[in-house]
Amino acid sequence: MGGVLPRMDNRLIPDNMAVEAVNCDLTGGQLVGLPHSEFLIDLSSKLPVVERAYRFPDDNGNTVWLPLPSRYSSVVRSPLANDTYDRIYWTNPGDISPHWSTAADIAAGNPPYDLGMVHPTTAPMIASTSMGNYYLMIDRSYVYTYVNAYNEESAPSPASNVFSGPSDAIWNVINFPTTAPANPAGRNYAPITGIRIYRTVVSASSGAQFYFVEARTYPAAWTGDIHDSVPDSLVVMNEVLETTGYRNPPDYLDGLVVLPGEFLAGFTKNTVHFSEPDRPYTWPDVYDQTANYKIVNLAVGQQFLIILTEGYTSVASGNTPSNILLTQTQVAEPCISRGSVIVDMSGVFYASQNGLIQTTGFGMQNLTGPILEKNEWLLRYKAKDLMAARHRSMFMAVNGTATGFLVDYAEQRLAFQDLSYLLDVVCIWNDEYTGDTLMCAHGKIYEWDCPGASPQTYRWKSKQFFTPMPISLGAVQVELDPQIYNSPPVEPYNPLDNGDPNLNLPEGINAVFNYYAGPQLQLIMTRNLTRQMEIFRLPNGFKCFDHQVEVISRVPISSIQVSTTLAELKQA
């Protein structure tokens, strides 16, 4: 049994294919109902309204949920190897800052921080020097940086005045901040816990560089001055100032992804931004790359950053932000749905105006082109409204109509299959730790395709069989699973049931067969299936060119055979 080939006329599709396949699992060749979804957690009391959630285990193996207010929120784990704080970063479209928190704080329900930190704006000042050999005069300047509670370091302050004095003198430097700065209005950065002080040392080979001198921790009784007598020969053994050029992430950064090389990427409008490697809190603007079109979403496939835009797709490659190379494809396949983007082992997939596109960084192809027309993709499947996830080796999507579909991009026999138990589902995504497909409806999270769950009621409608001359079909054989003998379960209330009347079964019945005939394919016969091997006659007097069969069932069906007579059926 196969799925639906929308591109082909109903009479021309292969005999084993369908014109309608709803809630079917066709991977094994027979007809089986997909399992029902399983309720996981109710997050509907959270504000703002939850449309997505990120699930992860804590150190004790307990499940922790991070509720998210947008179906387009993006979440990444810390790119740092062995991050001692186990940090998690996320963006919500429209939020002025990205957010982050530790796994422990999320589990405890503590509010997140905004990504970034306060940067110093006032300069220190060299007031004087004392003692020293005035025959060994040098020029010197000082800066300082802020350090927060997570050992993240800011950009340096403006440099102090350049002062001439003996190299071996005591340098009296003032105007350092004595208290932690307040956060800017509307920002919740991690608290500043101290400063680090640097000074210049001039080298004949490298010129003047700032070297670490000392650190001060808040709160501490301190007048804001230092008396620096450490000789240059010792200071140059300390680390060099590395944070020059550090910047907070740009306002309204969106679409976080992690790249090989332990750095993050995000976008604003048509610009891709990159964090410093191993320092996701700082985003130097020198790394920015610009696409020619407004960016819709980002995805990482293998070593490539795929930049999906409203025009040509671009591909970025490079193992550090400083050597990223951006190339633009010349194929007019824009991304028309941000939620349609998924990543699989074989590449990145997204919805364009022409169908489901696969891109690998080396090339692109339209996977649904051979089986689906452009207009049906846009109108029937509502490609512009898709929210998608990977399901086994298939592309699964919902489109805001209480329904969805599967399309298999690995086996053409499976083609398209419709889904019905998706009432009010606004978002689907793949769980990072299990690979399972999760869904959100009314702030409640469900797991799709749960092992052990009862099967959904499914419907499979055959192709329209057309005969060269009018005939009357006389007999049918349907082979069902032995489950047909079981009493139908009492179905509990399913909040995701969209009430499709075409999936209703009579009370006490597990499967039904329908026969359609004539130019209008009128329903000629309905039969309740109650045995494992059903063989029965069709009504006489319906000699016509067009014939079609349909089954509605909650138990597996192995085969359906139709013939003109019972004798012919026995010879099949």
ZAMARGU-4260 file (C-alpha; in steps of 0.2 Angstrom, whole numbers, plus 5000, padded with zeros to 4 digits):
<rodrens>
0) 5000/5000/5000 | 5006/5017/4996 | 5003/5035/4999 | 4996/5050/4989 | 5004/5056/4973
5) 4995/5073/4971 | 5003/5077/4954 | 4996/5063/4945 | 4978/5060/4939 | 4968/5048/4950
10) 4967/5036/4936 | 4985/5036/4932 | 4993/5032/4948 | 5000/5015/4952 | 4987/5002/4958
15) 4994/5002/4975 | 4994/5020/4978 | 4980/5031/4986 | 4970/5046/4983 | 4968/5049/5001
20) 4978/5042/5015 | 4974/5049/5033 | 4983/5043/5049 | 4991/5029/5040 | 5008/5021/5044
25) 5013/5014/5027 | 5031/5010/5030 | 5029/4991/5032 | 5018/4990/5016 | 5002/4986/5025
30) 4989/4998/5031 | 4992/5002/5050 | 4986/5017/5060 | 4999/5028/5067 | 4999/5028/5086
35) 4990/5041/5096 | 5000/5056/5104 | 5004/5056/5123 | 5001/5070/5134 | 5017/5075/5143
40) 5015/5091/5153 | 5003/5106/5155 | 5012/5123/5154 | 4996/5133/5150 | 4997/5142/5166
45) 5013/5150/5161 | 5013/5168/5155 | 5016/5173/5141 | 5006/5159/5132 | 5017/5145/5129
50) 5019/5139/5110 | 5035/5129/5112 | 5045/5121/5125 | 5063/5115/5127 | 5065/5098/5137
55) 5082/5093/5145 | 5087/5082/5160 | 5095/5089/5175 | 5110/5082/5185 | 5098/5070/5194
60) 5090/5064/5178 | 5074/5073/5181 | 5065/5081/5166 | 5066/5100/5166 | 5055/5111/5154
65) 5059/5128/5148 | 5043/5136/5142 | 5044/5147/5126 | 5032/5161/5120 | 5034/5159/5102
70) 5033/5144/5090 | 5049/5152/5082 | 5059/5153/5097 | 5076/5145/5095 | 5086/5136/5109
75) 5104/5131/5110 | 5115/5123/5123 | 5131/5132/5128 | 5144/5130/5114 | 5158/5129/5127
80) 5165/5112/5130 | 5162/5106/5148 | 5153/5122/5153 | 5153/5121/5172 | 5137/5132/5173
85) 5128/5121/5159 | 5121/5137/5151 | 5106/5137/5139 | 5103/5152/5127 | 5087/5156/5117
90) 5079/5170/5107 | 5061/5175/5105 | 5056/5185/5089 | 5053/5203/5094 | 5063/5202/5111
95) 5076/5216/5111 | 5089/5204/5119 | 5093/5185/5118 | 5091/5176/5135 | 5101/5164/5144
100) 5101/5154/5160 | 5109/5139/5169 | 5101/5123/5169 | 5100/5124/5188 | 5091/5141/5188
105) 5079/5135/5175 | 5075/5120/5185 | 5073/5131/5201 | 5061/5143/5191 | 5073/5158/5192
110) 5071/5172/5179 | 5084/5172/5165 | 5097/5184/5161 | 5098/5194/5145 | 5113/5190/5134
115) 5127/5203/5136 | 5134/5213/5150 | 5137/5231/5155 | 5153/5239/5147 | 5163/5253/5156
120) 5160/5271/5149 | 5172/5281/5160 | 5191/5281/5159 | 5203/5280/5174 | 5216/5294/5176
125) 5234/5293/5180 | 5236/5306/5193 | 5255/5306/5197 | 5270/5295/5199 | 5282/5295/5214
130) 5300/5289/5217 | 5309/5280/5202 | 5323/5284/5191 | 5319/5299/5181 | 5332/5295/5168
135) 5321/5280/5162 | 5305/5288/5157 | 5291/5279/5148 | 5273/5283/5142 | 5259/5273/5150
140) 5240/5271/5150 | 5227/5261/5159 | 5210/5253/5156 | 5199/5242/5166 | 5185/5229/5161
145) 5170/5223/5171 | 5169/5205/5176 | 5152/5197/5180 | 5147/5183/5192 | 5150/5170/5178
150) 5168/5176/5174 | 5163/5184/5158 | 5173/5200/5154 | 5167/5216/5146 | 5176/5227/5133
155) 5189/5239/5140 | 5185/5256/5147 | 5191/5271/5137 | 5209/5273/5140 | 5216/5284/5153
160) 5227/5299/5149 | 5244/5295/5142 | 5257/5299/5156 | 5276/5300/5156 | 5285/5294/5171
165) 5299/5283/5177 | 5297/5265/5173 | 5302/5260/5190 | 5291/5273/5199 | 5275/5270/5209
170) 5260/5275/5197 | 5245/5283/5206 | 5230/5279/5195 | 5212/5285/5201 | 5194/5286/5195
175) 5191/5267/5195 | 5173/5263/5199 | 5170/5257/5217 | 5153/5250/5215 | 5145/5238/5203
180) 5136/5247/5189 | 5117/5246/5187 | 5110/5237/5172 | 5103/5248/5158 | 5084/5251/5158
185) 5075/5236/5151 | 5090/5224/5153 | 5093/5211/5165 | 5112/5207/5163 | 5121/5195/5175
190) 5128/5205/5190 | 5145/5213/5189 | 5156/5207/5203 | 5173/5216/5200 | 5185/5224/5188
195) 5201/5219/5180 | 5214/5233/5177 | 5227/5233/5163 | 5241/5244/5158 | 5252/5247/5142
200) 5269/5240/5140 | 5278/5245/5124 | 5288/5232/5114 | 5299/5236/5100 | 5292/5221/5090
205) 5273/5222/5094 | 5271/5240/5100 | 5260/5245/5115 | 5249/5231/5122 | 5238/5231/5138
210) 5244/5218/5150 | 5234/5213/5166 | 5239/5222/5182 | 5227/5217/5196 | 5209/5213/5199
215) 5196/5221/5212 | 5181/5212/5218 | 5164/5220/5223 | 5159/5224/5236 | 5175/5230/5244
220) 5180/5245/5254 | 5190/5254/5241 | 5193/5272/5236 | 5195/5269/5217 | 5213/5271/5216
225) 5229/5260/5214 | 5247/5262/5217 | 5255/5252/5204 | 5274/5248/5207 | 5275/5231/5197
230) 5289/5232/5185 | 5286/5229/5166 | 5297/5213/5167 | 5284/5205/5178 | 5268/5212/5170
235) 5273/5205/5153 | 5271/5188/5161 | 5252/5191/5163 | 5239/5189/5150 | 5236/5202/5136
240) 5219/5211/5136 | 5209/5201/5123 | 5192/5210/5125 | 5195/5225/5114 | 5181/5225/5101
245) 5169/5215/5112 | 5151/5220/5109 | 5134/5215/5116 | 5123/5205/5104 | 5114/5217/5092
250) 5096/5222/5097 | 5082/5210/5091 | 5095/5196/5087 | 5085/5180/5082 | 5087/5162/5076
255) 5102/5156/5087 | 5111/5141/5080 | 5128/5133/5086 | 5142/5131/5073 | 5157/5120/5074
260) 5171/5130/5082 | 5161/5133/5098 | 5153/5149/5093 | 5135/5155/5090 | 5126/5163/5075
265) 5110/5173/5074 | 5102/5186/5062 | 5094/5203/5061 | 5085/5208/5045 | 5098/5203/5031
270) 5114/5202/5042 | 5121/5186/5050 | 5130/5189/5067 | 5143/5178/5076 | 5149/5177/5093
275) 5167/5176/5099 | 5172/5158/5100 | 5169/5151/5117 | 5162/5167/5123 | 5143/5167/5118
280) 5140/5183/5127 | 5150/5194/5115 | 5146/5197/5097 | 5160/5208/5089 | 5152/5217/5074
285) 5168/5215/5064 | 5162/5197/5061 | 5145/5202/5053 | 5141/5195/5036 | 5127/5203/5025
290) 5115/5193/5014 | 5107/5201/4999 | 5090/5197/5005 | 5080/5197/5021 | 5084/5182/5031
295) 5070/5170/5036 | 5079/5157/5046 | 5096/5149/5049 | 5101/5130/5049 | 5117/5121/5052
300) 5119/5106/5040 | 5136/5097/5044 | 5149/5110/5043 | 5139/5123/5033 | 5128/5137/5040
305) 5113/5138/5028 | 5105/5155/5027 | 5088/5154/5021 | 5081/5171/5014 | 5067/5179/5005
310) 5077/5177/4989 | 5092/5167/4985 | 5099/5155/4998 | 5116/5158/5005 | 5129/5146/5012
315) 5142/5150/5025 | 5157/5140/5029 | 5172/5142/5040 | 5178/5136/5057 | 5180/5153/5066
320) 5170/5169/5064 | 5185/5178/5057 | 5186/5166/5042 | 5168/5164/5037 | 5165/5163/5018
325) 5148/5168/5012 | 5142/5161/4995 | 5125/5164/4987 | 5116/5151/4976 | 5109/5157/4960
330) 5093/5146/4961 | 5077/5156/4964 | 5070/5145/4978 | 5066/5157/4993 | 5061/5151/5010
335) 5042/5155/5011 | 5039/5148/5029 | 5051/5150/5043 | 5043/5135/5053 | 5046/5123/5038
340) 5065/5122/5041 | 5071/5105/5047 | 5088/5097/5048 | 5091/5079/5044 | 5106/5068/5041
345) 5105/5071/5022 | 5104/5090/5023 | 5093/5105/5027 | 5074/5105/5021 | 5063/5120/5019
350) 5047/5125/5009 | 5049/5136/4994 | 5036/5141/4982 | 5039/5126/4971 | 5039/5112/4984
355) 5050/5104/4998 | 5068/5109/4995 | 5084/5100/5001 | 5100/5109/5002 | 5117/5102/5008
360) 5129/5116/5005 | 5135/5108/4989 | 5118/5109/4979 | 5099/5109/4980 | 5085/5099/4974
365) 5066/5099/4974 | 5061/5083/4982 | 5042/5085/4979 | 5043/5091/4962 | 5040/5074/4954
370) 5025/5071/4964 | 5017/5088/4968 | 5011/5103/4958 | 5016/5120/4964 | 4998/5126/4966
375) 4993/5111/4976 | 5008/5113/4987 | 5003/5131/4990 | 4984/5129/4992 | 4981/5112/4998
380) 4996/5110/5009 | 4997/5128/5014 | 5016/5129/5012 | 5017/5147/5018 | 5010/5142/5035
385) 5020/5126/5039 | 5027/5121/5055 | 5038/5106/5053 | 5048/5093/5061 | 5058/5077/5056
390) 5048/5061/5059 | 5058/5045/5056 | 5064/5048/5038 | 5049/5060/5034 | 5045/5078/5034
395) 5030/5081/5046 | 5021/5097/5045 | 5006/5106/5053 | 4998/5121/5044 | 4985/5129/5057
400) 4970/5119/5050 | 4969/5106/5064 | 4977/5094/5051 | 4994/5091/5044 | 5004/5079/5033
405) 5019/5068/5031 | 5030/5067/5015 | 5043/5054/5013 | 5058/5061/5005 | 5067/5044/5005
410) 5054/5032/4998 | 5042/5038/4984 | 5030/5024/4987 | 5025/5033/5004 | 5023/5050/4996
415) 5011/5061/5005 | 5000/5055/5020 | 4987/5067/5028 | 4986/5068/5047 | 4970/5073/5057
420) 4973/5072/5076 | 4981/5089/5077 | 4968/5101/5083 | 4975/5118/5088 | 4993/5112/5087
425) 5003/5127/5084 | 5020/5120/5084 | 5030/5104/5082 | 5048/5101/5084 | 5061/5087/5088
430) 5067/5084/5105 | 5086/5086/5106 | 5089/5072/5118 | 5077/5059/5112 | 5074/5064/5094
435) 5055/5062/5097 | 5043/5074/5089 | 5034/5085/5101 | 5019/5096/5099 | 5011/5111/5108
440) 4992/5115/5109 | 4984/5127/5121 | 5001/5127/5131 | 5001/5108/5133 | 5015/5098/5127
445) 5012/5081/5118 | 5023/5068/5111 | 5019/5061/5093 | 5020/5043/5088 | 5022/5035/5105
450) 5027/5017/5107 | 5013/5007/5115 | 5000/5020/5112 | 4983/5014/5104 | 4982/5016/5085
455) 4973/5031/5078 | 4958/5027/5066 | 4964/5028/5049 | 4957/5030/5031 | 4964/5024/5015
460) 4955/5027/4998 | 4962/5018/4983 | 4965/5025/4965 | 4951/5028/4953 | 4951/5011/4943
465) 4945/5014/4925 | 4941/5000/4914 | 4941/5000/4895 | 4922/4994/4895 | 4909/4995/4908
470) 4910/4980/4920 | 4902/4975/4936 | 4914/4971/4950 | 4907/4956/4960 | 4918/4951/4974
475) 4930/4958/4987 | 4943/4950/4999 | 4950/4960/5013 | 4964/4952/5024 | 4964/4960/5042
480) 4975/4958/5057 | 4968/4946/5071 | 4965/4961/5081 | 4949/4963/5072 | 4941/4951/5084
485) 4945/4962/5099 | 4932/4972/5106 | 4934/4990/5101 | 4942/5001/5115 | 4933/5014/5123
490) 4942/5029/5116 | 4946/5042/5130 | 4943/5060/5126 | 4957/5066/5114 | 4960/5084/5115
495) 4969/5084/5098 | 4954/5075/5089 | 4948/5087/5075 | 4932/5079/5074 | 4934/5072/5056
500) 4917/5064/5052 | 4925/5053/5039 | 4935/5043/5052 | 4919/5038/5062 | 4916/5019/5064
505) 4900/5011/5070 | 4899/5006/5088 | 4907/4990/5091 | 4916/4989/5074 | 4935/4990/5071
510) 4935/4992/5052 | 4923/4997/5038 | 4924/4994/5019 | 4916/5006/5006 | 4914/5004/4988
515) 4911/5018/4975 | 4906/5017/4957 | 4900/5027/4942 | 4906/5043/4934 | 4902/5052/4950
520) 4910/5038/4961 | 4894/5037/4971 | 4894/5026/4987 | 4887/5009/4982 | 4890/4998/4997
525) 4896/4999/5015 | 4901/4983/5024 | 4907/4981/5042 | 4922/4970/5043 | 4922/4958/5058
530) 4933/4943/5053 | 4952/4941/5049 | 4948/4936/5031 | 4933/4944/5024 | 4926/4938/5007
535) 4910/4945/5001 | 4900/4949/4986 | 4897/4967/4979 | 4879/4972/4973 | 4874/4968/4956
540) 4868/4980/4943 | 4882/4993/4944 | 4891/4991/4927 | 4902/5006/4924 | 4919/5012/4920
545) 4925/5019/4936 | 4927/5010/4953 | 4935/5014/4969 | 4937/5006/4986 | 4940/5013/5004
550) 4944/5006/5021 | 4942/5015/5038 | 4950/5005/5052 | 4959/5005/5068 | 4967/4988/5065
555) 4980/4983/5052 | 4975/4978/5035 | 4987/4967/5024 | 4978/4967/5007 | 4962/4972/4998
560) 4958/4962/4982 | 4943/4965/4970 | 4937/4955/4956 | 4922/4952/4945 | 4917/4935/4952
565) 4922/4925/4967 | 4930/4912/4956 | 4941/4925/4949 | 4945/4930/4966 | 4950/4912/4971
570) 4962/4912/4956 | 4971/4928/4961
</rodrens>
